Amino acid sequence: MEVIIAGGGIGGLAAALALARQGIRSQVFEKSDEFGEIGYGLQLGPNAHRMLTRLGIVKEVEQTAVFPNALVAIDALTDRELTRINTGEGFRKHFGAPYMVVHRRDLHGALLDACRGHSEIGLHTSKQLARFEETAGKVTAHFADGTNVSGSVLIGADGLSSCAREAIMGDGPPRVSGHVTYRGVVPVDEVKDKSHFDDMTIWIGPGLHLVQYRLRGGTVMNNVATFHSPKFYAGNKTDFGGPEELMQMYSPTTAHVRDLLSYIGKDKNWILCDREPRPDWTRGNVALLGDAAHPTLQYLAQGAVMAMEDSVVLAEQLAKPSVEIPAALKAYQEARYLRTARVQITSRIFGEIMHARGGARDLRNHLMSQRNPDHYREIDWLYRGI
Ligand SMILES: Cc1cc2nc3c(=O)[nH]c(=O)nc-3n(C[C@H](O)[C@H](O)[C@H](O)COP(=O)(O)OP(=O)(O)OC[C@H]3O[C@@H](n4cnc5c(N)ncnc54)[C@H](O)[C@@H]3O)c2cc1C
């Protein structure tokens, strides 16, 4: 079996690695001229830790990871702590794995190094999947540079605006949420208030939230500010989310929260998108994986983790003896569909809770303040993983 993987992000590389560990050969085709990731943070719940173990790279990732003491929610209008989930000893024991935060490049780099160490994996850059065709159990992928390659399976791990998805599902561009994110990573010496250094902290307010946690052995601070764009909701769907809207939305927050905006870059933003869950991301010998299959808002911090879970399940299905490829791909999708759908839908709901206004905010604050920081029932389904 030779698997063609379109896309060399976290999902594509994790898929190649998971397949190689089952003895299955693959070729990864990445459209950019080098493999890489953006320079910001990723939260990895305990379900991710389990996948990293199964991918054989947990030690490498742990080397630079930070293990927060707690996930802390603070009201951005008052600076009052609302609740926390302790992620120390009790959490680790409960889930059998820790909560980690990592630099994206460290995770992607660990995946890439591991892929380079496997003779079953071929890695190719400047190869943009343009189209593909299937004939008699064979898939031929055509690239934008006019070249093509054939294999027995094609995995579309080509992200949010997936070319493979459009060919299989034809459902057009993703849903634009109207939520916008700005990010920034700064050396910890530049951070004035050190009171939240050991936690993953999230300040939540009306139509906004700001996340802060340290990366790379604690040497740098990752800051992520998200807000609902007023222009988008006023009907301007093409030109919205500029830095003036960021500052305007954060103007009611405390001086402390507004201070945190100084650690955020104002020259680039990310318009957040997702899609409705759908159970038809395989066709014949072609399947989607990661954001191509089930893009989600980042509010549960699980998009990359889901891509890694997908990879492990996909490889298990394709490695079964006397495998029928279309049936194995359907079994993969079936195993993943409702779990990823739950992440997509719950992420939206959690976003609404974090961004609540008025009476909804009062209720949220009341309910959050009653939580026991050492009870994990609400998050069992997610963090116990697969
Ligand atoms: C602000 C923000 C914060 C987030 N935080 C977290 C978090 O804390 N934890 C978490 O788990 N997730 C998080 N996510 C989600 C996570 O970033 C994504 O779910 C994850 O990166 C998806 O990986 P992927 O490999 O499926 O797609 P991508 O990362 O998009 O990779 C796709 C790759 O395919 C390539 N490509 C695209 N088109 C083609 C083509 N036609 N041919 C060949 N190659 C192609 C691209 O260049 C890219 O390298 C966050 C997302 C955002 C926006």
The ligand as a MOL file (V3000), in Angstrom:
LIG
                    3D

  0  0  0     0  0            999 V3000
M  V30 BEGIN CTAB
M  V30 COUNTS 53 58 0 0 0
M  V30 BEGIN ATOM
M  V30 1 C -6.0600 30.8830 17.0760 0
M  V30 2 C -6.0150 29.3890 17.0420 0
M  V30 3 C -5.6050 28.6850 18.1510 0
M  V30 4 C -5.5950 27.2860 18.1460 0
M  V30 5 N -5.2100 26.6250 19.2720 0
M  V30 6 C -5.2180 25.2810 19.2760 0
M  V30 7 C -4.8320 24.5680 20.4440 0
M  V30 8 O -4.4770 25.1710 21.4580 0
M  V30 9 N -4.8350 23.1980 20.4080 0
M  V30 10 C -5.2100 22.5060 19.2860 0
M  V30 11 O -5.1950 21.2660 19.3050 0
M  V30 12 N -5.5810 23.1630 18.1590 0
M  V30 13 C -5.5920 24.5190 18.1250 0
M  V30 14 N -5.9530 25.1800 16.9880 0
M  V30 15 C -6.3570 24.4060 15.7940 0
M  V30 16 C -5.1500 23.8910 15.0080 0
M  V30 17 O -4.2770 24.9460 14.6910 0
M  V30 18 C -5.6040 23.2120 13.7270 0
M  V30 19 O -6.7370 22.4190 13.9590 0
M  V30 20 C -4.5070 22.3190 13.1630 0
M  V30 21 O -3.3620 23.0810 12.8930 0
M  V30 22 C -4.9850 21.6160 11.9010 0
M  V30 23 O -3.9230 20.8670 11.3500 0
M  V30 24 P -4.0410 20.3100 9.8620 0
M  V30 25 O -2.7590 19.6270 9.5880 0
M  V30 26 O -5.3150 19.5480 9.7120 0
M  V30 27 O -4.2050 21.6010 8.9500 0
M  V30 28 P -3.1530 22.7860 8.6730 0
M  V30 29 O -2.3820 23.1120 9.8840 0
M  V30 30 O -3.9340 23.8770 8.0230 0
M  V30 31 O -2.1450 22.1540 7.6250 0
M  V30 32 C -2.5100 21.9780 6.2780 0
M  V30 33 C -1.2340 21.9180 5.4550 0
M  V30 34 O -1.5800 21.6280 4.1090 0
M  V30 35 C -0.9190 22.5210 3.2380 0
M  V30 36 N -1.7850 22.6330 2.0510 0
M  V30 37 C -2.9030 23.3740 1.8910 0
M  V30 38 N -3.4420 23.1660 0.6840 0
M  V30 39 C -2.6460 22.2620 0.0620 0
M  V30 40 C -2.6830 21.6320 -1.2060 0
M  V30 41 N -3.6690 21.8840 -2.0980 0
M  V30 42 N -1.7090 20.7430 -1.5300 0
M  V30 43 C -0.7040 20.4600 -0.6480 0
M  V30 44 N -0.6200 21.0400 0.5660 0
M  V30 45 C -1.5810 21.9150 0.9230 0
M  V30 46 C -0.7580 23.7990 4.0340 0
M  V30 47 O 0.3040 24.5870 3.5320 0
M  V30 48 C -0.4790 23.2410 5.4360 0
M  V30 49 O 0.8960 22.9790 5.6310 0
M  V30 50 C -5.9900 26.5810 16.9740 0
M  V30 51 C -6.3770 27.2850 15.8430 0
M  V30 52 C -6.4000 28.6770 15.8640 0
M  V30 53 C -6.8490 29.4040 14.6300 0
M  V30 END ATOM
M  V30 BEGIN BOND
M  V30 1 1 1 2
M  V30 2 1 2 3
M  V30 3 2 2 52
M  V30 4 2 3 4
M  V30 5 1 4 5
M  V30 6 1 4 50
M  V30 7 2 5 6
M  V30 8 1 6 7
M  V30 9 1 6 13
M  V30 10 2 7 8
M  V30 11 1 7 9
M  V30 12 1 9 10
M  V30 13 2 10 11
M  V30 14 1 10 12
M  V30 15 2 12 13
M  V30 16 1 13 14
M  V30 17 1 14 15
M  V30 18 1 14 50
M  V30 19 1 15 16
M  V30 20 1 16 17
M  V30 21 1 16 18
M  V30 22 1 18 19
M  V30 23 1 18 20
M  V30 24 1 20 21
M  V30 25 1 20 22
M  V30 26 1 22 23
M  V30 27 1 23 24
M  V30 28 2 24 25
M  V30 29 1 24 26
M  V30 30 1 24 27
M  V30 31 1 27 28
M  V30 32 2 28 29
M  V30 33 1 28 30
M  V30 34 1 28 31
M  V30 35 1 31 32
M  V30 36 1 32 33
M  V30 37 1 33 34
M  V30 38 1 33 48
M  V30 39 1 34 35
M  V30 40 1 35 36
M  V30 41 1 35 46
M  V30 42 1 36 37
M  V30 43 1 36 45
M  V30 44 2 37 38
M  V30 45 1 38 39
M  V30 46 1 39 40
M  V30 47 2 39 45
M  V30 48 1 40 41
M  V30 49 2 40 42
M  V30 50 1 42 43
M  V30 51 2 43 44
M  V30 52 1 44 45
M  V30 53 1 46 47
M  V30 54 1 46 48
M  V30 55 1 48 49
M  V30 56 2 50 51
M  V30 57 1 51 52
M  V30 58 1 52 53
M  V30 END BOND
M  V30 END CTAB
M  END
